[in-house]
């Protein structure tokens, strides 16, 4: 019984951490904020796309659509959680993804 409670607490913490850390209401919104922060860190800014995403204008809808196309058999929320933790483990992932798409 204690193990079950611990597993549930760890699962809940893993689910809600991205939302609490980024100050948004969904895991996909957290992915957008994390991606923009990592992709445009150190740049001069001024990019309208970056400004819209960092302001939360899409509220995670853009990230959800991108995740759904990348992982079609996974619910968007779980795919966003996976991507958020991938971005946490490798902050350069956002920059390299953005650079490879812009070429």
C-alpha positions as a printed Julia matrix, in Angstrom:
103×3 Matrix{Float64}:
  0.0    0.0     0.0
  2.81   2.41    0.85
  4.52   1.66   -2.43
  1.32   2.46   -4.34
  1.03   5.82   -2.57
  4.65   6.65   -3.34
  4.19   5.72   -7.0
  1.07   7.89   -7.23
  2.84  10.84   -5.61
  5.84  10.56   -7.92
  3.56  10.29  -10.96
  1.53  13.32   -9.88
  4.7   15.33   -9.25
  6.09  14.39  -12.67
  2.8   15.4   -14.32
  2.33  18.75  -12.58
  5.96  19.9   -12.34
  6.19  21.38  -15.87
  3.0   23.37  -15.39
  4.05  24.72  -12.0
  7.6   25.44  -13.1
  6.56  27.41  -16.18
  3.46  29.03  -14.68
  1.0   27.72  -17.25
 -2.13  25.59  -17.16
 -1.12  22.69  -19.42
  1.92  20.54  -20.18
  1.83  21.7   -23.81
  1.94  25.33  -22.71
  4.97  24.44  -20.6
  6.67  22.89  -23.65
  6.1   26.08  -25.65
  7.56  28.28  -22.92
 10.54  25.99  -22.36
 11.2   25.69  -26.08
 11.12  29.45  -26.64
 13.35  30.1   -23.64
 15.91  27.51  -24.76
 15.77  28.28  -28.5
 16.14  32.03  -28.18
 18.44  32.21  -25.14
 21.21  34.69  -25.79
 19.74  35.95  -29.06
 18.77  39.56  -29.61
 15.11  38.64  -29.7
 12.75  40.74  -31.77
 11.2   37.68  -33.36
  7.41  37.94  -33.45
  7.01  34.15  -33.32
  9.09  33.96  -30.13
  7.16  36.84  -28.57
  3.8   35.21  -29.29
  4.84  31.84  -27.89
  6.48  33.26  -24.79
  3.41  35.36  -24.05
  1.26  32.23  -24.09
 -0.86  33.4   -27.02
 -1.44  29.85  -28.26
 -1.83  28.39  -24.73
 -0.17  25.15  -25.8
 -2.23  24.52  -28.95
  0.76  24.84  -31.27
  2.88  22.48  -29.17
 -0.01  20.0   -28.94
 -0.39  19.97  -32.73
  3.34  19.5   -33.28
  3.53  16.73  -30.67
  0.5   15.01  -32.17
  2.16  14.93  -35.58
  5.44  13.66  -34.1
  3.83  11.02  -31.88
  0.45  10.14  -33.46
 -0.25   7.17  -31.16
  0.44   9.1   -27.95
 -2.03  11.51  -26.34
 -0.84  15.1   -26.79
 -0.56  15.67  -23.04
  1.76  12.7   -22.55
  3.77  13.66  -25.61
  4.17  17.18  -24.26
  5.37  15.8   -20.93
  7.89  13.63  -22.73
  9.14  16.55  -24.81
  9.35  18.85  -21.77
 11.6   16.4   -19.95
 13.67  15.9   -23.12
 14.17  19.67  -23.25
 15.15  19.66  -19.59
 17.74  16.94  -20.17
 19.16  18.61  -23.3
 18.62  22.39  -23.4
 20.44  22.62  -26.74
 17.76  20.45  -28.35
 15.48  23.44  -28.9
 18.21  25.52  -30.49
 19.4   22.72  -32.78
 15.82  21.89  -33.77
 15.1   25.53  -34.53
 18.36  25.98  -36.46
 17.83  22.84  -38.56
 14.25  23.85  -39.44
 15.26  27.39  -40.47
 17.85  26.19  -43.03
